[in-house]
Amino acid sequence: MNEIETEHAPASIGPFSQAIVDDGRIFVSGQGPVDPETGEIVSTDIREQTHRTLKNVEAILEAAGSSLENTVKATVFVTDIDDYDAINEVYQEYFSDPYPARSAVQVVELPIDIGVEIEVIATE
């Protein structure tokens, strides 16, 4: 088991790794719309939040020697299910057919005041 850490994605805000590689799989912890350079949430706009979130996921996968193309499973956490369509529009810009398996769930709140968080499992 190997830890992945990159300065091109926000540092973890708790006792967890940005990602762990184990047996050819990369497990990326939930990422949100935080600019890794400033530590600030990028916007209140859900589309901009989704773009930044996926850029953070992408940076971690690249640090692990992989890419979004190798994603096999994604989980999307959203605080307002009415944002689902907007998140999907942005999501489609980062993933292509065949799309990863995915779950999307509405949650009451996330650890910081954001509208979306995404975690993925990818192959090396």
C-alpha positions as a printed NumPy array, in Angstrom:
array([[  0.   ,   0.   ,   0.   ],
       [  1.445,   3.389,  -1.033],
       [  0.276,   6.891,  -0.193],
       [ -0.118,   9.461,  -2.977],
       [  0.304,  13.119,  -2.178],
       [  0.586,  16.099,  -4.519],
       [  0.719,  19.841,  -4.045],
       [ -1.446,  20.166,  -7.177],
       [ -4.518,  19.199,  -5.14 ],
       [ -5.665,  20.477,  -1.746],
       [ -4.058,  18.95 ,   1.31 ],
       [ -6.237,  16.587,   3.323],
       [ -8.298,  18.273,   6.024],
       [ -8.242,  15.279,   8.338],
       [ -6.463,  12.028,   9.142],
       [ -6.631,  10.598,   5.615],
       [ -4.514,  10.472,   2.465],
       [ -5.263,  12.203,  -0.82 ],
       [ -5.048,   8.716,  -2.323],
       [ -3.802,   5.226,  -1.651],
       [ -2.493,   2.792,  -4.258],
       [ -3.09 ,  -0.852,  -3.449],
       [ -2.835,  -3.871,  -5.723],
       [ -3.046,  -1.856,  -8.952],
       [ -5.969,   0.315,  -7.827],
       [ -5.909,   3.972,  -6.863],
       [ -8.401,   5.033,  -4.209],
       [ -8.8  ,   8.824,  -4.312],
       [-10.358,  10.399,  -1.221],
       [-13.273,  12.751,  -1.706],
       [-12.167,  15.982,  -3.342],
       [-13.951,  19.31 ,  -3.365],
       [-13.694,  22.655,  -5.151],
       [-10.717,  24.009,  -3.231],
       [ -7.925,  25.774,  -5.109],
       [ -4.718,  24.008,  -4.036],
       [ -2.678,  27.228,  -4.317],
       [ -4.906,  29.449,  -2.181],
       [ -6.771,  26.92 ,  -0.049],
       [ -9.99 ,  28.76 ,  -0.878],
       [-13.256,  27.436,  -2.28 ],
       [-13.283,  28.532,  -5.926],
       [-16.87 ,  29.718,  -6.242],
       [-20.459,  29.228,  -5.153],
       [-21.365,  28.266,  -8.756],
       [-21.87 ,  24.48 ,  -8.923],
       [-20.374,  24.214, -12.425],
       [-17.18 ,  25.989, -11.345],
       [-17.102,  23.861,  -8.202],
       [-17.414,  20.675, -10.251],
       [-14.639,  21.756, -12.646],
       [-12.229,  22.454,  -9.774],
       [-13.197,  19.242,  -7.99 ],
       [-12.451,  17.14 , -11.058],
       [ -9.189,  19.008, -11.687],
       [ -8.17 ,  18.08 ,  -8.146],
       [ -9.079,  14.429,  -8.733],
       [ -7.158,  14.515, -12.008],
       [ -4.04 ,  15.961, -10.328],
       [ -4.022,  13.186,  -7.749],
       [ -4.463,  10.492, -10.382],
       [ -1.611,  11.995, -12.408],
       [  0.589,  12.006,  -9.287],
       [ -0.162,   8.286,  -9.044],
       [  0.855,   7.76 , -12.683],
       [ -2.699,   7.377, -13.914],
       [ -5.463,   9.535, -15.39 ],
       [ -9.202,  10.103, -15.39 ],
       [ -9.413,   7.694, -18.333],
       [ -8.537,   4.86 , -15.934],
       [-11.366,   5.636, -13.526],
       [-13.586,   2.612, -12.945],
       [-15.866,   3.991, -10.199],
       [-16.885,   7.451,  -9.049],
       [-19.046,   8.601,  -6.173],
       [-20.571,  12.078,  -6.285],
       [-21.818,  13.714,  -3.108],
       [-24.065,  16.73 ,  -3.678],
       [-25.752,  18.961,  -1.125],
       [-28.583,  19.976,  -3.482],
       [-29.908,  17.306,  -5.858],
       [-31.281,  20.119,  -8.05 ],
       [-27.617,  20.645,  -9.073],
       [-27.422,  17.105, -10.47 ],
       [-27.899,  18.088, -14.128],
       [-25.322,  20.889, -13.956],
       [-22.801,  18.544, -12.328],
       [-23.438,  15.959, -15.058],
       [-22.815,  18.545, -17.785],
       [-19.368,  19.286, -16.373],
       [-18.675,  15.634, -15.51 ],
       [-19.136,  14.68 , -19.174],
       [-16.301,  17.057, -20.111],
       [-13.857,  15.011, -18.011],
       [-15.01 ,  11.445, -18.661],
       [-15.858,   9.665, -21.892],
       [-17.621,   6.538, -23.041],
       [-17.447,   3.993, -21.539],
       [-18.153,   6.068, -18.444],
       [-17.05 ,   4.83 , -15.031],
       [-19.61 ,   3.151, -12.817],
       [-21.018,   5.843, -10.543],
       [-23.197,   6.607,  -7.563],
       [-24.587,  10.033,  -6.745],
       [-26.102,  10.859,  -3.403],
       [-27.527,  13.954,  -1.799],
       [-26.07 ,  14.691,   1.608],
       [-27.166,  17.16 ,   4.263],
       [-23.752,  18.785,   4.409],
       [-20.079,  18.213,   3.645],
       [-17.08 ,  18.878,   5.913],
       [-16.662,  22.344,   4.39 ],
       [-19.299,  24.621,   2.843],
       [-19.285,  23.217,  -0.712],
       [-21.916,  21.846,  -3.073],
       [-20.066,  18.842,  -4.491],
       [-17.456,  16.278,  -3.489],
       [-16.208,  13.455,  -5.717],
       [-14.173,  10.35 ,  -4.904],
       [-12.92 ,   7.823,  -7.448],
       [-11.308,   4.437,  -7.833],
       [ -8.986,   4.051, -10.811],
       [ -6.428,   1.62 , -12.164],
       [ -2.731,   2.387, -12.42 ]])
